[in-house]
Amino acid sequence: METKTRDDGMDVGPQLSFLFQLLNTPQEKRPRNLDEELQAFPYVNGSLFSETILTPQL
């Protein structure tokens, strides 16, 4: 997260949301041009990350 977000942290929410979507996507259905670091995250089965939760805007 440190290297993928702004220094002021204003984009942490969207980055976490993207990561949670990624964790809920099987490897074979992920974008082919996905960053290697993100591709390394495993698929978490069980719909743990399937619900969308709105994050407050600061």
N, CA, C and O atoms as a GROMACS GRO file, in nm:
protein
  232
    1MET      N    1   0.083  -0.119   0.000
    1MET     CA    2   0.000   0.000   0.000
    1MET      C    3   0.087   0.126   0.000
    1MET      O    4   0.052   0.227  -0.060
    2GLU      N    5   0.200   0.119   0.066
    2GLU     CA    6   0.284   0.237   0.077
    2GLU      C    7   0.332   0.286  -0.060
    2GLU      O    8   0.339   0.407  -0.083
    3THR      N    9   0.365   0.193  -0.149
    3THR     CA   10   0.416   0.234  -0.280
    3THR      C   11   0.306   0.253  -0.384
    3THR      O   12   0.333   0.304  -0.492
    4LYS      N   13   0.184   0.214  -0.352
    4LYS     CA   14   0.073   0.222  -0.448
    4LYS      C   15  -0.024   0.335  -0.417
    4LYS      O   16  -0.121   0.354  -0.490
    5THR      N   17   0.001   0.409  -0.310
    5THR     CA   18  -0.091   0.516  -0.271
    5THR      C   19  -0.016   0.649  -0.255
    5THR      O   20   0.106   0.653  -0.246
    6ARG      N   21  -0.093   0.754  -0.252
    6ARG     CA   22  -0.036   0.888  -0.236
    6ARG      C   23   0.018   0.906  -0.094
    6ARG      O   24  -0.027   0.839  -0.001
    7ASP      N   25   0.113   0.995  -0.078
    7ASP     CA   26   0.172   1.023   0.053
    7ASP      C   27   0.069   1.073   0.154
    7ASP      O   28   0.081   1.046   0.273
    8ASP      N   29  -0.032   1.146   0.106
    8ASP     CA   30  -0.132   1.200   0.198
    8ASP      C   31  -0.242   1.099   0.231
    8ASP      O   32  -0.329   1.127   0.314
    9GLY      N   33  -0.239   0.981   0.168
    9GLY     CA   34  -0.335   0.876   0.199
    9GLY      C   35  -0.473   0.894   0.141
    9GLY      O   36  -0.564   0.817   0.174
   10MET      N   37  -0.493   0.993   0.057
   10MET     CA   38  -0.627   1.022   0.004
   10MET      C   39  -0.682   0.913  -0.087
   10MET      O   40  -0.803   0.909  -0.111
   11ASP      N   41  -0.597   0.826  -0.138
   11ASP     CA   42  -0.646   0.721  -0.228
   11ASP      C   43  -0.638   0.581  -0.167
   11ASP      O   44  -0.649   0.482  -0.239
   12VAL      N   45  -0.619   0.572  -0.038
   12VAL     CA   46  -0.611   0.442   0.028
   12VAL      C   47  -0.744   0.366   0.017
   12VAL      O   48  -0.744   0.246  -0.009
   13GLY      N   49  -0.855   0.434   0.036
   13GLY     CA   50  -0.986   0.370   0.027
   13GLY      C   51  -1.009   0.301  -0.107
   13GLY      O   52  -1.041   0.182  -0.109
   14PRO      N   53  -0.994   0.373  -0.218
   14PRO     CA   54  -1.012   0.308  -0.348
   14PRO      C   55  -0.912   0.195  -0.374
   14PRO      O   56  -0.946   0.095  -0.437
   15GLN      N   57  -0.790   0.211  -0.327
   15GLN     CA   58  -0.690   0.105  -0.346
   15GLN      C   59  -0.728  -0.020  -0.268
   15GLN      O   60  -0.713  -0.132  -0.318
   16LEU      N   61  -0.776  -0.003  -0.146
   16LEU     CA   62  -0.821  -0.119  -0.067
   16LEU      C   63  -0.942  -0.184  -0.131
   16LEU      O   64  -0.953  -0.307  -0.134
   17SER      N   65  -1.032  -0.103  -0.183
   17SER     CA   66  -1.150  -0.156  -0.250
   17SER      C   67  -1.109  -0.241  -0.370
   17SER      O   68  -1.164  -0.349  -0.391
   18PHE      N   69  -1.014  -0.192  -0.448
   18PHE     CA   70  -0.964  -0.268  -0.563
   18PHE      C   71  -0.901  -0.399  -0.518
   18PHE      O   72  -0.923  -0.503  -0.579
   19LEU      N   73  -0.822  -0.394  -0.411
   19LEU     CA   74  -0.758  -0.515  -0.359
   19LEU      C   75  -0.862  -0.616  -0.314
   19LEU      O   76  -0.848  -0.736  -0.341
   20PHE      N   77  -0.966  -0.571  -0.245
   20PHE     CA   78  -1.071  -0.664  -0.200
   20PHE      C   79  -1.144  -0.726  -0.319
   20PHE      O   80  -1.178  -0.845  -0.315
   21GLN      N   81  -1.168  -0.648  -0.424
   21GLN     CA   82  -1.228  -0.704  -0.546
   21GLN      C   83  -1.137  -0.809  -0.607
   21GLN      O   84  -1.182  -0.913  -0.654
   22LEU      N   85  -1.008  -0.780  -0.605
   22LEU     CA   86  -0.910  -0.873  -0.659
   22LEU      C   87  -0.909  -1.004  -0.580
   22LEU      O   88  -0.902  -1.112  -0.639
   23LEU      N   89  -0.916  -0.994  -0.449
   23LEU     CA   90  -0.916  -1.114  -0.364
   23LEU      C   91  -1.040  -1.199  -0.389
   23LEU      O   92  -1.040  -1.319  -0.360
   24ASN      N   93  -1.144  -1.138  -0.441
   24ASN     CA   94  -1.268  -1.209  -0.469
   24ASN      C   95  -1.276  -1.256  -0.615
   24ASN      O   96  -1.380  -1.306  -0.659
   25THR      N   97  -1.167  -1.240  -0.689
   25THR     CA   98  -1.163  -1.278  -0.831
   25THR      C   99  -1.065  -1.393  -0.851
   25THR      O  100  -0.947  -1.380  -0.816
   26PRO      N  101  -1.110  -1.505  -0.907
   26PRO     CA  102  -1.019  -1.616  -0.933
   26PRO      C  103  -0.903  -1.572  -1.024
   26PRO      O  104  -0.920  -1.485  -1.110
   27GLN      N  105  -0.786  -1.632  -1.005
   27GLN     CA  106  -0.667  -1.595  -1.081
   27GLN      C  107  -0.692  -1.591  -1.232
   27GLN      O  108  -0.649  -1.499  -1.300
   28GLU      N  109  -0.764  -1.692  -1.284
   28GLU     CA  110  -0.784  -1.701  -1.429
   28GLU      C  111  -0.878  -1.595  -1.484
   28GLU      O  112  -0.886  -1.577  -1.605
   29LYS      N  113  -0.949  -1.524  -1.397
   29LYS     CA  114  -1.043  -1.420  -1.441
   29LYS      C  115  -0.989  -1.279  -1.417
   29LYS      O  116  -1.058  -1.181  -1.444
   30ARG      N  117  -0.868  -1.269  -1.368
   30ARG     CA  118  -0.807  -1.138  -1.342
   30ARG      C  119  -0.750  -1.079  -1.470
   30ARG      O  120  -0.719  -1.153  -1.564
   31PRO      N  121  -0.737  -0.946  -1.475
   31PRO     CA  122  -0.678  -0.884  -1.594
   31PRO      C  123  -0.537  -0.936  -1.619
   31PRO      O  124  -0.460  -0.956  -1.525
   32ARG      N  125  -0.504  -0.959  -1.744
   32ARG     CA  126  -0.372  -1.012  -1.779
   32ARG      C  127  -0.260  -0.911  -1.756
   32ARG      O  128  -0.145  -0.949  -1.735
   33ASN      N  129  -0.293  -0.783  -1.760
   33ASN     CA  130  -0.192  -0.680  -1.743
   33ASN      C  131  -0.178  -0.634  -1.597
   33ASN      O  132  -0.126  -0.526  -1.570
   34LEU      N  133  -0.225  -0.716  -1.505
   34LEU     CA  134  -0.221  -0.682  -1.362
   34LEU      C  135  -0.078  -0.681  -1.311
   34LEU      O  136   0.003  -0.767  -1.347
   35ASP      N  137  -0.047  -0.584  -1.228
   35ASP     CA  138   0.084  -0.572  -1.165
   35ASP      C  139   0.123  -0.704  -1.097
   35ASP      O  140   0.039  -0.769  -1.036
   36GLU      N  141   0.250  -0.742  -1.108
   36GLU     CA  142   0.299  -0.869  -1.049
   36GLU      C  143   0.272  -0.877  -0.900
   36GLU      O  144   0.235  -0.982  -0.849
   37GLU      N  145   0.290  -0.766  -0.830
   37GLU     CA  146   0.267  -0.765  -0.685
   37GLU      C  147   0.122  -0.796  -0.653
   37GLU      O  148   0.093  -0.868  -0.557
   38LEU      N  149   0.030  -0.743  -0.731
   38LEU     CA  150  -0.112  -0.769  -0.708
   38LEU      C  151  -0.150  -0.910  -0.753
   38LEU      O  152  -0.234  -0.974  -0.690
   39GLN      N  153  -0.088  -0.957  -0.860
   39GLN     CA  154  -0.117  -1.092  -0.910
   39GLN      C  155  -0.079  -1.198  -0.805
   39GLN      O  156  -0.135  -1.307  -0.804
   40ALA      N  157   0.016  -1.165  -0.719
   40ALA     CA  158   0.063  -1.260  -0.617
   40ALA      C  159  -0.042  -1.286  -0.508
   40ALA      O  160  -0.034  -1.387  -0.439
   41PHE      N  161  -0.138  -1.196  -0.493
   41PHE     CA  162  -0.242  -1.218  -0.392
   41PHE      C  163  -0.330  -1.335  -0.433
   41PHE      O  164  -0.374  -1.342  -0.548
   42PRO      N  165  -0.356  -1.425  -0.341
   42PRO     CA  166  -0.437  -1.543  -0.375
   42PRO      C  167  -0.586  -1.509  -0.382
   42PRO      O  168  -0.632  -1.409  -0.326
   43TYR      N  169  -0.658  -1.594  -0.451
   43TYR     CA  170  -0.804  -1.586  -0.454
   43TYR      C  171  -0.856  -1.635  -0.320
   43TYR      O  172  -0.816  -1.742  -0.273
   44VAL      N  173  -0.943  -1.559  -0.257
   44VAL     CA  174  -1.002  -1.597  -0.129
   44VAL      C  175  -1.146  -1.639  -0.156
   44VAL      O  176  -1.234  -1.554  -0.174
   45ASN      N  177  -1.170  -1.768  -0.159
   45ASN     CA  178  -1.302  -1.821  -0.187
   45ASN      C  179  -1.393  -1.802  -0.066
   45ASN      O  180  -1.346  -1.781   0.046
   46GLY      N  181  -1.522  -1.809  -0.088
   46GLY     CA  182  -1.616  -1.799   0.022
   46GLY      C  183  -1.688  -1.666   0.029
   46GLY      O  184  -1.762  -1.641   0.125
   47SER      N  185  -1.669  -1.582  -0.068
   47SER     CA  186  -1.737  -1.453  -0.078
   47SER      C  187  -1.705  -1.358   0.037
   47SER      O  188  -1.783  -1.268   0.067
   48LEU      N  189  -1.591  -1.377   0.100
   48LEU     CA  190  -1.551  -1.290   0.210
   48LEU      C  191  -1.544  -1.145   0.166
   48LEU      O  192  -1.578  -1.055   0.242
   49PHE      N  193  -1.499  -1.122   0.042
   49PHE     CA  194  -1.481  -0.985  -0.007
   49PHE      C  195  -1.584  -0.947  -0.112
   49PHE      O  196  -1.563  -0.849  -0.185
   50SER      N  197  -1.694  -1.019  -0.122
   50SER     CA  198  -1.791  -0.992  -0.228
   50SER      C  199  -1.883  -0.873  -0.198
   50SER      O  200  -1.934  -0.811  -0.290
   51GLU      N  201  -1.904  -0.842  -0.072
   51GLU     CA  202  -1.992  -0.730  -0.036
   51GLU      C  203  -1.918  -0.598  -0.051
   51GLU      O  204  -1.803  -0.585  -0.008
   52THR      N  205  -1.984  -0.500  -0.110
   52THR     CA  206  -1.926  -0.368  -0.125
   52THR      C  207  -1.966  -0.282  -0.006
   52THR      O  208  -2.084  -0.270   0.027
   53ILE      N  209  -1.866  -0.224   0.058
   53ILE     CA  210  -1.890  -0.135   0.171
   53ILE      C  211  -1.837   0.002   0.132
   53ILE      O  212  -1.721   0.017   0.096
   54LEU      N  213  -1.923   0.101   0.139
   54LEU     CA  214  -1.882   0.236   0.104
   54LEU      C  215  -1.789   0.292   0.210
   54LEU      O  216  -1.814   0.278   0.330
   55THR      N  217  -1.681   0.354   0.165
   55THR     CA  218  -1.588   0.417   0.258
   55THR      C  219  -1.616   0.566   0.262
   55THR      O  220  -1.644   0.627   0.159
   56PRO      N  221  -1.610   0.626   0.381
   56PRO     CA  222  -1.640   0.769   0.392
   56PRO      C  223  -1.534   0.854   0.321
   56PRO      O  224  -1.416   0.819   0.321
   57GLN      N  225  -1.577   0.962   0.263
   57GLN     CA  226  -1.487   1.056   0.198
   57GLN      C  227  -1.447   1.161   0.301
   57GLN      O  228  -1.532   1.224   0.363
   58LEU      N  229  -1.318   1.178   0.320
   58LEU     CA  230  -1.269   1.276   0.418
   58LEU      C  231  -1.235   1.407   0.353
   58LEU      O  232  -1.192   1.500   0.420
   0.00000   0.00000   0.00000
